[in-house]
Amino acid sequence: MNRADAPVQPIACHNCRHYYVTWDVHFPYGCRAHAFKSKKSPSHEVYEASGVECQLFSRKKSRAAGSDEESYTCGHK
């Protein structure tokens, strides 16, 4: 099986900085880059509509341990 015959691995939108979960019960997933909401994963919608994987995917910055954000603890030892 060559590369063209290989199944397409969908892009995981939850790892993209443009992805968000909406308050709309009918369209719970959104993409700020493409400016739309969907019932399915936005990358799946983009692929169905164009036949091309999402070109606007941008990986979220990871929250590394020891970052500038405060660390919250429950106070129990």
C-alpha positions in Angstrom: 0.0 0.0 0.0 1.5 3.3 -1.0 1.1 6.7 0.7 -1.8 7.8 -1.6 -3.8 4.7 -0.6 -3.1 5.0 3.1 -6.1 6.2 5.2 -6.0 9.8 6.3 -5.2 10.3 10.0 -7.6 13.1 11.1 -6.2 16.1 12.8 -7.0 16.3 16.5 -8.7 19.7 16.8 -8.4 19.6 20.6 -4.7 20.1 20.2 -5.2 23.2 18.0 -5.1 26.7 19.4 -8.0 27.7 17.2 -10.4 25.0 18.5 -13.0 25.8 21.2 -16.1 24.3 22.7 -19.2 26.4 22.2 -22.3 26.9 24.3 -24.5 26.0 21.3 -26.1 22.6 22.0 -26.6 22.0 18.2 -23.1 23.0 17.2 -20.8 22.2 20.1 -17.4 22.5 18.4 -15.9 25.6 16.9 -12.8 26.8 15.0 -11.8 30.4 15.3 -9.4 30.2 12.3 -12.2 29.1 9.9 -14.9 31.0 11.8 -17.5 28.3 12.1 -19.2 26.0 14.5 -20.0 22.3 13.8 -21.7 19.2 15.1 -18.5 17.2 14.3 -14.8 18.0 14.7 -14.0 21.1 12.6 -11.1 19.3 10.9 -13.5 16.6 9.8 -15.8 19.2 8.3 -12.9 20.9 6.5 -11.8 17.5 5.1 -15.3 16.6 4.0 -15.9 19.9 2.3 -12.5 20.3 0.5 -10.9 16.8 0.4 -7.8 18.4 2.0 -6.6 18.3 5.6 -7.0 21.5 7.6 -4.2 23.9 6.6 -4.7 26.2 9.6 -3.9 23.8 12.4 -1.6 25.4 14.9 -0.5 23.3 17.9 -1.4 24.7 21.3 1.5 25.7 23.6 1.9 23.1 26.3 1.7 24.0 29.9 5.1 23.0 31.1 5.8 22.4 34.8 7.3 25.4 36.4 5.7 27.9 34.1 4.9 31.4 35.1 1.4 30.3 36.1 0.8 29.8 39.8 0.6 26.3 41.1 -2.6 25.6 43.1 -2.7 23.0 45.9 -5.4 22.0 48.2 -3.3 22.7 51.3 -3.3 19.1 52.7 -0.1 17.4 53.6 
